[in-house]
């Protein structure tokens, strides 16, 4: 990754978690952040390589991606005497990456961190690019910072311990990237054997995001494409209390909601159903709309949204809040 603020390596290799210390290869102390949703076998595999490291494990779930958990992490870092010469390692899914990354961004005005994603969602999308955030006052990702990792280690073997629902939840982000940037990627999900191509799917997604972030690190233009489905998706996620539907499931619902091309919407619906992801839900339109007005992409009376009229060619346009409400 050659982002404007930092250049760093992204490794995709089965079994790389077992030799993480060798690959990381740096001096100094390590502070590990994980959650109790990460199987103990993966936490122990990393901890054995860093027996002297402190490990902070918080409760799994989007509901815990909040300011209270952030403070607990910062307190633990302070008590462990983490210095600016030390390294934070995030081991887990998107929530862990967000929490560890944001804590690293603000602790002592910034310390190094390394991301080791263990879920399909984090391996495909959130582990690279430098977006870190917490949910605040019921609004998804409303407080955060851009803070790039020093390195990312992606080990597809860790996906073996995911539940089927979590596995497919993450793949919704890969479907999104296919729709906006890569017709071949999307076509993989229209096949019954898409799970046999998981390494290729991850690689294609990482390459797409790498290219987009290198062109627009702070999301002033092209990077907004990666938000396809997220405007309505974040509204649904906040409305259902973060844990009613998972992030990827809400993104899938959001893509169906925003699409205006009937053929693409139907093809997407078939793909989501193949992965046992929801294609409809019941909600209070006024309540969801109220949450969407707090979206970080909103600018007073309009919101930047992403639309797809041809698979692989997403584009950005502004919708009025009135039009956003009508689509609900």
Secondary structure, 3 states (H helix, E strand, C coil): CECCCCECEEEECCCHHHHHHHHHCCCCCEEEEEECCCCHHHHHHHHHHHCCCEEEEECCCHHHCCHHHHHHHHHHHHHCCCCCCCEEEEEECHHHHHHHHHHHHHHHHCCEEEEEECCHHHHHHHCCCCEEEEEECCEEEEEEEECCCCEEEECHHHHHHCCHHHHHHHHHHHHHHHHHHCHHHHHHHCCCCHHHHHHHHHHHHHHHHHHHHHHCCCCCCHHHHHHCCHHHHHHHHHHCCCCCCCHHHHHHHHHHHHCCCHHHHHHHHHHHHHCCCCCCCCCCHHHHHHHHCCCCCEECCEEEEEEECCCCCEEEEEEEHHHHHHHC
